[in-house]
Structures are given as C-alpha cells and as structure tokens.
Amino acid sequence: MRQGRTYLKKDDQVEVIAGKDKGRVGKVLRVLHDKDKAVVERINMIKRHTKPQEMNQQGQIVEKEAPIHVSNLQLICPECTKTGRIGKKVLDDNTKVRYCKSCGESIESKA
C-alpha cells in the first residue's frame, strides 16, 4: 500500500467528517506519517486494560486516544473558521505554506 503525504501537522485544529465522532472538533496531538493517521485530542477514545507493574499496584482500565485516518479529518482554517480544502504553494522567498482554498489565507502559524 502506498502512503500519501498528509497535510496535517501537530497542533492543527481539525473536525471529524466520518465515523463515530463525526462533527466533533479537536487538536492534533501527533501525526503518524507512515500509517496516514493522526491522534486527535479526546477523539476516537478507547479503553486499555493494563496489568499491575509492581507488587503494590492494581490493574486498571485506562481511556486513551486511538489514531484516526487522515481521510476522516478536515482542517479548520484559523482565518475564516470553516473547514475546507487545503492547498500548498511556494512564496516568493521559496518557503512552502499551506493555504485555505476558500479564503486564500495562509494556515501556517505566525511563529
């Protein structure tokens, strides 16, 4: 299977467009480029049963985020606050930026 390139980065605000969490919004915590998946804050929660690691510790059920495929996520533009398609372009100073195709504004953080 061929891996595609993802347009998502850490700390992006995304909306889930398919699946059990459809319509929910969250922040990207981690992007798994080799699997085309992303871990989004409080989205796709699963329960993990953990064994006790020490003699005086109890086993427990831990709730954590599972990766979700990037095709089920859509980036939210910080300028127009809408979900939409994302494009990439090269500026005059040879820097690559992502931009919102509906409003035309750059999505990159002003850091």
N, C-alpha and C positions, 0 to 999 in steps of 0.2 A: 504494500500500500504506500502510495506517495504522500509525503507530508507537505501540506501547503504552508505558506507563510501567513502568520496571524497579524492582524492589525492592532491587537490589544497589547497594552503594557500595564505594568503594576501601577496601582492607584487610579486607574481609569474608572469612571462611573458607567455601569452597564445595566441594561434591562434584559430580563429573560424573555425570549419571544416564543419559546416552545417548551413543553414538558410540564411537570407537576408544579413548578414555581413560576409559571407564565405570568407576566405582568409585574413581577417583583423587581426591585432595583437594589443594587449593591455595588460595593467597591471590589475591584480585582486585587486579591492578596498575592497571587502567584500565577505565572503563566508557564505551562508545561509545553514547550515548543515541539518536543519530539512526539507528543501524542495529540497535538492540536487541541489541548484542553486548558481550562483556566479554573482556578479556585476562587470563588466569589464569596465575600463575607455574608454569613447567615443564609446562603442559598444551597440547595441540594444537601441538606443535613442528613447524616447517617448516624447510627448508633454502633459503637465499637465496644465489644466486651473485652476487658483487659484482665489478665491474671495478676495476682499479687506478686510484686517484685521482691519483697522482703518478708521475713517471717511475721512481723507485727503489722503488715499492711493487708488490707482487704481488697478483693477483686471488685471491680466497678464497671458501670456502663458509662462510656464517655460519648457525648454527642459532638461530632465534628463535621466540617465541610468536606464534601467529596468533589472531585473535579467534574466540570460540566463542559461539553464540547463547545468550541467557539462558534459553531454554526447556530447554536441556540441562544447566542448572546448578541446584543446590538449596542454599540457605543452611544452614549448620550453626549451631545455637543454641549460644552460648557457655556458657549455664547448664546445659542438660541434655545437651549434646554429641551431639545427634541431629539428623539432617536432618528438616525438616518444613515445613509450610506457614507462611507469614508473613502477619500481619495488620497493619493500620495503625489507630491510634487517637489521639484528641486527649485529652491530660491536662487536669486542672482548670486549670492555668496556661497553657492554649492552646498547648502545644508538641506537635508531632506526633512520635510514636515508632512504631517497628516492634516487633512482639512475636511471640513463638513461640506458635502456636496449641495446641501440645501441653502446654507447661508454663506458659504465660501470662506468662512473664518478658519484660522489655524487652530488645531486642537492641542498642540504641544504646550506643555506648562511653561510659564514665563520665569523659569528658574535660571 
